[in-house]
C-alpha cells in the first residue's frame, strides 16, 4: 500500500521552545501514521541554548548560514536520507520548509530530479551524489544539458537512483544565498543551484511570501511561474502545467513563517492556515482538534497551552533593527536592485531597506485587505496599483 512521506525543514534561527515556527506547528498538526511518515528537522542554530554566549554563537551561525548557505549540505542529506530509507515506488512525497529550510527542501527536490532516490543500502553514497549535483550548478546561466549535469545523471544511474516525483512543495518565504569562492576573482559569487526555481518533478508548488520584509540578507527566492510538470520523467509529451500558487501576506519574514512568541503570532496564523488547506487538498491528513487549537486559536479551557487566533490587526514586527542596518549601507550590485527608487552609481547602489517588489499580477491574501481596513497607517508602498486578492478569484 502506498504511503505519504512528509519532510518538514525549519528555518535557521528558529528554536524548539515556546516560539514555534509555522513549520513546527504544521508538524505538530500532522497525523503520524504508518501511511503518513513524517520527519522534522530543526535546521542550524535552532536548539535552545542555556547561556548568553551560547545564544550569541548560535545567532552568529544562524546569520552566517542564511548569508552563505553554511550547513545546507547537512540539512539536505538528512532529509534525503529519510527518503532513501522510506520511499517505495508509488509513495507520494511532500516537502515543507521555512526560510533557509524552504531552500533546503527545494534542493532536496532538485537532488531527486537529478539523481533519483538511492536504494536504502546505497544511501551512504548520497554525499557523492550531492557533490555531483552541485557541480552542475554555477553563478552563470548554464546550458540546458552540461557535461557536469550528464555526470550527475550518470552517478544516479550507476548508484541505482530510482526516479520519483514530488507531490507537493509548500514553503514559507524562501531565502538563501550560496556564496562560493572563485579562483578567477577576489570577490566570491552567488551560486544558484539547479532545479531550485524550475523543477519538472514537482506536481504542486505553494509559497507564502512576506510583503514587508526589507533586510538585504532575506531577499525572496522566487519560484518560476508558469512551468511544466512531467509525470513521466522519460516522456516529455506527458508534460502538463505545474500547479503553482504564490501568495503574499502582511508582515515581515517571521510574521509569515512564524517564530515570534505565540501572543504576537496573530498575523502568522493566516499563512499557516492557508498552507494547511493547500496541503490537505493535496492529500495530507491532520488532527482536526490540533488544527482548531494551534491554527485557529480555539483552545480548550482544559488545555495546557494557549494559542491565539488569526488577527489581521495583530502586531507587525520590525525585523530591520540594530546590526541589520549596518548591512543596508554596504554597496550592492545594481543588477540585484528590486526597488527602482534606489539610485545607482557606477553599477552599485545602497539597499537601505529596499522593499520587495511585487509583480503586477501578485496574488495577495485577503487578510491584507482586512488589515488595511483595520490599521489606517498600513499602506505598503510595494503593493500593485490594482491589487488582486485571494477572495477576488
Protein Blocks (a to p, Z undefined) as FASTA:
>chain_A
ZZddddddddehiacdfbdcfklmmmmmpccdfklccdddebghiaccfbfklmmmmmmm
mmmmmmnopoklmmmmmmmmmmmmmpcghiacddddehjlmmmmmmmmmmmmmnopadfk
lmmmmmmmmmmmmmmgcfbdcdfbdfklmmmmmmmmmnopacdddfbacdehiadddddd
dfkbmbdcddddehklbcfkbmbdcddddfkbcbfklcccdddddddddfblklmklpcc
ddddddddeddfklmngoiafklmmmmmmmmmmmmmmmmmnopacdfklmmmmmnopacf
kbmbdcddddfkbccddfbgcjlmmmmmpccdfklpfblklcceehiacfklpacdddfk
lccdfklmmmmmmmmmlccfkbcfbdcdfklZZ
